[in-house]
Amino acid sequence: MNQNHSPLPDKTGEEQDTYENELVPVCTGPPEYLLDCSLVLSATSIAHQVDLQDRTILVSPADEAWARHHLRQWLEENRDWPPPPNNLQQQPRTTDNPPTLLTIGALAIFHWITGPWQAGSTWFRAGAIDSQAILEGSQWWRLVTAMTLHADPNHLLGNCLIGGFMVHLLCRTIGYGSAWALIILTGTVANYFNIVLRSTPHYSVGFSTAVFATIGIFSGLQLMTGRWGWVRGLIVPLGAGASLLAFLGTEGKQTDLGAHLFGFACGLAAGILVQRALPFLPGWSNRSSTQLIIYLASIGLVLICWTLALHSSGGPP
């Protein structure tokens, strides 16, 4: 069936057959595409016919060049529209209650056990970042254990409040198991870069490296979600990072700006890679058993690192 849009002049009989044979196609495609092209040609006052049966649009030879010009221009202007689907929004939720409060609460309880950073503390002597012990003594577990220690209550409070919020958002987005695995991995890598690129001995503790890695992961996920939507999506993670810096300050033993920077950079790279991988992992975040296994494995890694740390220091205090 043919549909006329901005119709060509009507002809009758043998004259009509001859006239239709003179029409030339300027585009082909599915009906939705043809209707869009028809609107473009109508807006530019180019007479044409839409043949849905043959899936073509026909114009007179005199109008062919202008018709193709306007259609090419329209296609070029709309090359990136509509924007690609937001994979973050499409990802099903693993659970409405990921164990964020339980895990972040464990950090607070652990700080109550270890106390603040002080000379002679077995916990800090065994688990804090010590660049010389890591690079020369191969005590790699410190890269992980240091993230569970805090210098003082204010240090802990900022990480638990702001960090807990961002961790919870990430858990709700990609699954709590995947989220915690990425957080620990990127935080560990960030701690490593932070000591490798220094020329002097370095000591540090705190979950803030992992918090900034979480902010980076979330930012990386948002960067790949559309033409302009990523600008709005970055407000929350970057605002959280600014709030944490304001809470901790930029000086003092509880603040390690290098670790924060590397945490964000490592998280950003991980977030971009994850967003690229999401289309190939349909339903990944909705597999409860898989997320539970990954989460338990991540927590198990932390426990193993602490076991090694305490064993190397002669046992628990």
Phi, psi and omega in degrees: 000136178263141173242134182262131175230129188045060195301151173287157181305136181290142175234168180230150172058223184296330179294323178296314181300317180295321182292318180295327179292341180278345182290148181236143178283142177242345174197155177225157179159186180294162183305319181298319180293319180296322179294322176296316179296324179297321178297321179297314181292324178295321181294335180258011175062037176259118179294139184200166175233136176258116178257097182289335180291313178269357179056053178221162170242130184247143175223169177286153180304327181293332182263358188300313184297314180293322179298314179295322179299311182293323179291319177297318180297317178297316180296321180294318181292335183248025183301321182257024180230135001287159180296156178297152181298146179280105182296334178295318181289331182278341183292123178294153181276134178294315180200153177282349183226071175297154186283046181293311182298320180297314184287315178294323176299326178297326176297319179294318179295320181294324177294325176297327180284314186280330186077180180285171180290122179210153181299136178089354179291124180298321182299313182284327177294328183269329190243351182286159173296123176225103188302322181292317180295326181284311186282326182259330181258003178057032178270066186296338182297338179298332178299332180264311185296329181298333181288346180261359180254149179224142186290325182200172182300323179296319176302314180295315185298315179298317180292322182289318183286301183286316178296320179298321178298312181291322178298318180297318178298318180293321178298320180289340184270312186241008182097137187292328178292311178299320182297310182293325177297316179293320181299312181294318181296310182292325176296320179296313179298320179297318177299322180294311179300324184295330179266329181294323185271008176259149180259356181237158176303145185221139178228136179197162175215167170127150179277354184296331175300315178292327178296314179292330173295320178298316177299320178294318179300312181297321178295318178297321176297318183288328183299334187257017189263357178162182186292312181235347184299336182294333180297312178293324182293337181278347184299314183295306181296318181289326175295322178295319179296318178295322180294320180293319177297320178295324181290316183278335187084181180243008178221160177113165185291339182275357185243127178232092185297327178297316179296322178297315181297312180292327176299313180296316182297315179295320178295320179300314179297318180295319180297319178296317179296319180295316180298323176294329184274340186304318179299338181267000181233061183298133177075006184303313184286351182261002180271098188300316183295320179295316179297321179297316180298315181295319180297313180296323178295322180293314178294324178298323178298318179298316180296320178297318180297320178291326176299315179294320182296313181291325178295320181290337182261004177098011176110169182294158181294000000 
